[in-house]
C-alpha cells in the first residue's frame, strides 16, 4: 500500500513502480523496455493501465523523450523508497544464506573490459558458474546510480560520495605512437590525435600540444590504439593498453600527474550482497596481481 494523495490510498503493483523508475532513469520507453527486458508495447500498455488506475497522467512526452509529471514524480519517489527497502532486505538475506546464484551486472570501460580485465572476468565466471555475469560498457557512473548495474569499474580521481568505493590500483598513462612514426618524427612535427574518449584524455592532449583542432579524432581508447598503429600520430593511452601492444612504443615515460585510480564501486544498499562482494574481492585480488601492468612499470 502506498499513499498517493491525502484523501486516498492506492494499491500499487511493484512491477508498475519498476516501470516508472525505468522511464525516469532512461527517459524513453525503449530504454525502459531494454532495462526491464520486456517489449516496448508492454511498457506502454502498463503505463496506460497504471495511469487509468490512479486517475492521472504520470508521464508526458517532451522533445523526443519522456519526463514525469508532478504525480509521476510522487510515484517515483515512493518507488525509490520501496526499492531501497527491497535491496536492503535482499542484501541481508544474501549475507545470511550466501547463495552465490543469479544475475550480476557489471558496467566498466570498453578499452579495459576487452583487454586486461577480460581474463579476470573469464576466470571469475569459471570460478562461480551459477552467477550470471552481464558486462556492459560505459564511461559514466550514471548506469550504477540509475540501478542499471550492480558494480561499476571506473577510472577516477574522486568517485561519487553516494557510492561505496574500493581503490583497486593506480593506472598510469603516457604518450604512444607506432615505432615507425616516432622514428620518422621529432618533437616539433608530432601530429596529435584528437582523443575525446574521456575528459581526462581531452585535457591531457590540450596541455601537451599547441593546436586546438585535430585532423583525425576518435572517442574510444581502442580506436586510439588502432589509429596509432596506422601511423596517424601520437596520443595518450593507459600503460596497460599501450605497453601490451607490440607495435606501439612510448614517446616519454609516464608522468604521475596523469595517474588515475581504478575504482570498484557499489551501491550503499548493496554492501551486504554476497554476489557483489565476492565479485569485488575477486577483482581486487586479480587486479593487484597485475599491478605493474597498470602502473606502467616496465620489466627489467
Buried (B, 14 or more C-beta within 10 A) or exposed (E): EBEBEEEEEBEBEEEBBBBBBBBBBBBBBEBBBBBBEBEBEBBBEBBEEBBEEBEBEBBEEEEEEBBBBEBBBBBBEBBBEBBEEEBBEBBEBBEEEEEBBEEBBBBBBBBBBBBBBEEBBEEBBEEBEEBEBEBBBBBEBEBBBBBBBBBBBBBBEEBBEEBBBBEBBBBBBBBBBBEEBBEEBEEEEBBBBBBBBBEBBBEBBEEBBEEEEBEBEBBBBBBBBEBBBEBBBBBBBBBBBBBEBEBBBBBEEBBEEBBBBBBBBBBEBBBBBBBBBBBBEBBBEBBEEBEBBBBBEEEE
